Every structure is written in C-alpha cells, then in structure tokens.
Amino acid sequence: MFCVAARLHCPGNRMTYRIGADIGGTFTDVVMHGEDGQTWTAKVLSTVDDFSRGIAEATAELIDIAGITPSEITEVVHGTTVATNSILEEKGAKTALVTTAGFRDVLELRRLRVPELFSLFYRPPRPLVARRLRFEVTERIGSRGEVVTPLDIESVDAVIEQLLAAQPESVAVCLLHSYANTRHERMIGERIVKALPSAFVTLSVDVLPEIREYERTSTTVINAYIGPIVADYVKSLGARLEAAGVRGQLRIMRSDGGVMTANATLRTPAQIIESGPAAGVVAAAALGARTGRPDLIAFDMGGTTAKAALVEDGRPSWTTEYEVGAGITLSNRLVKGSGHALRLPVIDLAEVGSGGGSIVTIDPGGAMKVGPESAGSSPGPACYALGGKQATVTDADVVLGYLNQGALAGGALKIDAAEARRAIGSVAPGSGDEDLLATAFGVHEIANATMVRAIKAVTTYRGRDPRQFLLLAFGGSGPVHAAHIARSLGISQVVVPPSPGVFSAVGLLQAAPEFHFTRTCLLDAGTDDLAVLRDVFDSLESDARAALIRDGFDAAPVTWQRLADARFTGQSSELTVQLPESFGWEQIIEEFTEEHRKTYGHADPRASVQVVNARVKATVQGSGYVPSLGEDLEPVQNGPQRESRQAYFGSSAGLMETPVLRRADVSDASINGPVIIDEMDATTVVPPGCSVRLDDSGSLLIKVGQFE
C-alpha cells in the first residue's frame, strides 16, 4: 500500500478535526479538516481484503503527519460501496421472506419490463431469496387499511417452525397493503424476533410504507439481505478506529446525499446502497452554491467506474426509481428490469464501467472494447507495475502523454511508461509508434463515448439540454477526459475543482444529517379534502422529530421540506415535486404540471392530478465545519516535473510539445491549450482549441472550443 498526504490550507490554530473517508474500487481517499481551517488529504490503494483497514491506516497516517492526537477527531464520515458490492457479488446474508398467502412469487413476477427487447435468451436476475425460503401466512389487509382476512396465528407459528429449521441470517416481512395498516406485520415481526433473536428482521413498514407490492417487497428484501454484511463492516470499521484511538462519532453517507449515524445504518442499511457516488454530487452542489453556478453536471471518473449526476437550481436531482444488482448501471426511465428494485430516495445518477482501470479487450469480431471489467487496485493497470498485464484506460493515457511518465500522487505511486506501452501494444493492430498512439487514442475515445452516454442518461433522457449546464469534472481520471467529453456534448465550459482526486471525500464533510419519511395517501388534487394531506404531513413531521431526538439532534436547527409524488390520473408512475410552505391544491397541480413539462416535454393543464405519496425531509443545519478548498493552496509537486512533454491529440493534431504546469502556476489570465496541469491527486488535460484559467474559488475553468 502507498499513502500520500498533502496539507492544503493552514491559517489558524489547532482545535478539533473531522475525517471524510471515501472508498473506490481502486483508491481510498481520506480528508482531515480542522475547525481552525487546516486540511490534509490522503490517497491510498483500496485494501480489497478489508476496506476498513485502508481507512484506519490512512487516518493514522494523517494523524501522524498533522501532529495531532486521535482524541482530537470528533467525527468520521464515510461513503462505502460495501452494500452494493454484496448484491453485485451475491454475497449477502441467507434471507427468508414472509408474506401474504398468494404472494410468494412476487419477486419473480416483477414488472413487465425487459431491458433486452430482442433477446430470446434474456434472463432476469435471480431473486435474492430462494423460493424454498419464501413463506406465506394467512391474512389480508385491504388497500384502505381494512382487515379483509384476520391474521391466522397458527399459520404464523407454522412459518416460524419452518424458519427455525432453515436458520436464515435475515428475515424480511412484507404483507399486502401493510402500508395502510401495520398491525399484522408488526405482530408477525414481534413473534419472529422472539423466536429467532439472532436473526436480522426487517419489516416493510419500517423501510418503505408505500404502495406497489413488488417494489416494497424487493426493497425490504434488499434491506434484509445486506443487513448482516453492513453491520459487520460498520462494526469492524468502528473497532479499527477505536483501536487507533479515534472515538469520534461515526456517520455514513446515505444514497440521497445526507448522512446518518452508524446506529441508524444498522437499522436500515438499504439507505446506503449508493453511499459512495452520492458524496461527489453533494460537493458539486456546494461548490456551485459558493461560486454562483446552480446548474452543473457532476462528472466523477475514478479508477473503476464513471458517474454522472445533475445539479439543477442548486439542488442534486434525486429519484426513487432505481435498480441495483444489474452490474454497471446506466439509468433510463424507459428501460428497466435488469436489477432488483430499490424504491428509496437516491441521487439520480448514471454509472458506467469506464474508469482509469477499465480493461481493454478485442472481441471475436476484432472490435475494441473498454470495460466494464476493471483492474482495480490489485493488480491495477500495467503502468503501476504492481502485477497488472492487461491494457487499461490509464495505460492509454500514459502512452498519449496525458499522465506523468514517472509517478503519480506526489511521487508515491511510480509509473512504468514502458509497461504501459507494452500493454497497449498487445491490443494494437501493428507494432509501430503510429499504431501505438492511434490505438491509445482509440481507447481514450471509446471510454469517452461510454461516459457521454452516462451524461446523456441524466440530461437528455430527463428532458434537460446538457448545453445549458457546466461540466464539473473530478475524480482521479475525470479532468483528463472532461474537455473531450464536453466537446462531444456541446458543453462550453468545464470546471475542475481544487483537489479533484479527493473531491468526493470533501463532499462527505459537506453533507448534513437528513431524515426522510414517506406515506401513501392517494388523494385527488382539487376534489379531495386538503386537510387530509395536511394531517399526513403533520404525522410525518412528528415521526421525523422523534427520529431527530433519537439520534441526538433534538437541539439542532432543522430545515423542513414537504414533497409530493404526483401523477396525472391514470398514469402508472409519479414525479416528485417540492411544495411551498403554504400550499393548496392549486400550487400542487401547478408544480407537478411544470415538472411534467420539463421532464417529458409536454403536459395537459386540464388533466386531473393525483397525489400518491407525501414525503417529509428534515435536514440538520450547522452539524459541523466543512472545508472550502481553493484558498491559499500550497503547491504540491507531482513527482519529477518537466516543463513540457509530448502529448498526442488525435490524427489531425498529432504529437504536440505540451507545457506541464501546476495549479499554482495558473492565474486568472487565460492560457491556450494544449496544456497539462499536474497535481498530487489528479491531472487536467486542456486540448488544442481550448483555454484555461483560475477562477475565484481556485477552480480551473476550461473554455471548450473546437479541437484541431
């Protein structure tokens, strides 16, 4: 393992510190920020055998470099992919499902959505619960909460006997229409907990009290499936930090961009499925707010994947329509069915297997393919000289001259340029230098094309024009590819924030604790009694206040948001809209109609509107000091520096002698490309036809023109 640390900002005296730790498939990034403004960053190769070990070791390294004591760290905020990985790898807990008689097979019936329309051999993902572990009880609740069939206790006891024989690690309980009446589900849950005290028991009414049987069942099962895995991981991380003397509060990033306590994570682990990618979007929104840029496309390219998300009007876009376990995801509202439904708030992002470590292969037809398989941190790209032999995107970028030819990460990670050339040569059609460069540039362009699709998935597929947004590029590889991607989409400007390689870890410290509560209400806007909807919101806010007290935020200032999932009557899906503090049916109809027009390009103002779900979001304010990078940055050398190096920009431009600068060398005066800006944690490529300058936030601002 290598570790490199850099001090970014140091204006004051020591006090207390917060840690942000973000795990990726290749690197683990850790940021330590002090109440007095001191900030240190560390980047280490991810320890795939135990991700918590890399965090603990990097934290100990930063503590030592900063010269502080572990007791001065008051909080550790963490973004993790452990929940997602356990589903992708099918390594979750042995899970059983208890449901209403007749609904045993809802996980296999799913929805009539097929992502491969013309494939005769498509198979949907295997349910997370085997059929032999799905059990039925005799009961039935109606859609309005009425008891159609009373709960048969004998059938419950018979199921418990079967559970005792099967000995599952987790049990999910999801009854028909339990969101409208929780009594039967809670009675069953109490009996199972008493009979199987060591099992992780999840009730759908605690995870997703909403209409839609398949989505609610799938979400409840996901929560149960990953529960023991997440619990073991969180406890292991807590134990490692405590052994290092770090006893501050441990918080975990939620999929919707908020953070939650470790104890809350143990109760509802499904809330952290997209924990890792969410942090970068939070940081993007914070930077946009600070610099007066409310409309951004957050583009995060790391070593394993690339992610794209939209920040519109200063707020990250989020959705409850999500699938997990379908491999690398490319979000699209019109094509679904390749994964397991998760109907919880998540930041609306698209993720593709196109990272720096993505492996290059040649298919049987002779066509080049990039990803989604990745070399990860072990063995890593060939140029890392850590055992990797297959060509990757990073190897191509080394061959093209975009990356430092001797070392990355402040000199801590050595680069073997000869190995990169050998690896790219293994997939090149010829052995000459021109063949090598053309192949490397082809790898670069194929990776870019895949990432363009991801950005389109959160813009054009959502009715947004990407040309109306700035592209905010971060991650270790994002700034290398951003200008080419922006040109493909017609985006005029690219912003590269300070410390782009650890930007997501910074976002962890900028996220606030959040609480979401939802309830199905099914009200016709304009005709049903508005007081009923107001009562639902009041009840949800009461639940949120109880949660705030439980997690120790009873004295903290809180911002409240009321939201509604609405649809035109007769539609089968909803759009979520935010409601003003003082609202009526007229405002709800107006907000929904406008959102429908923005998303789909049309809306019928005469059509009736139905409110399906009410939502309340409570955000804790002033929960901690956060880094504002970009002020008084100390120059950090990125290994042995040259004033220029040869870089290849395609057949028309060819090889060009390209100046190599540090961020500290860039001012508010524009510099014409080509130019390469090397930093400790990332490299920014400004191709020919573009220019770059430094803005007031310390960010690199690239004006994108036509490349020659």
Protein Blocks (a to p, Z undefined) as FASTA:
>chain_A
ZZddddfbdcbccfbddddddddfkbccdddddfkopacdddddddfklmklmmmmmmmm
mmmmnopafklpmbdcdddfklmmmmmnopaccddddddehilmmmmnmpaddfblmbck
bccdddfbdfklcccddddddfkopafbdcdfklmmmmmmmmmmnopabdcdddehklmo
mklmmmmmmmmmmmmmmbccddfklmoccehjklmmmmmmmmmmmmmmmmmmmmmmmmmm
mmnopacdcddddfkopacdfklmmmmmmlmmmmmmmmmmmmmmmmmmmnopabccdddd
dfkbccddddeehiacddfbdcehiapadddfkbghjaccddddddddddddddfklccd
ddfkopacehjbdekjbnbjfklonopabdcfklmmmmnomacfkbgehhlaccdfklmm
mmmmmmpcbfbfklmmmmmmmmmmmmmmmmmmmmmmmmmmnopafklpccddedjklmmm
mmmmmmmnopabdcddehkllmmmmmmmmpccdddddddfkpaehjacfklmmmmmmmmm
mmmmmmmmmnopmmpccddddddddddehiabdcdddddfbdcfklmmmmmmmmmmmmno
pacfkbccddfbdcdddddehkbccddehihpacddehjadfbdcddebjklopaddddd
dfklpcfbdcddddddddfkbccdddehiacdddfkopacddddddZZ
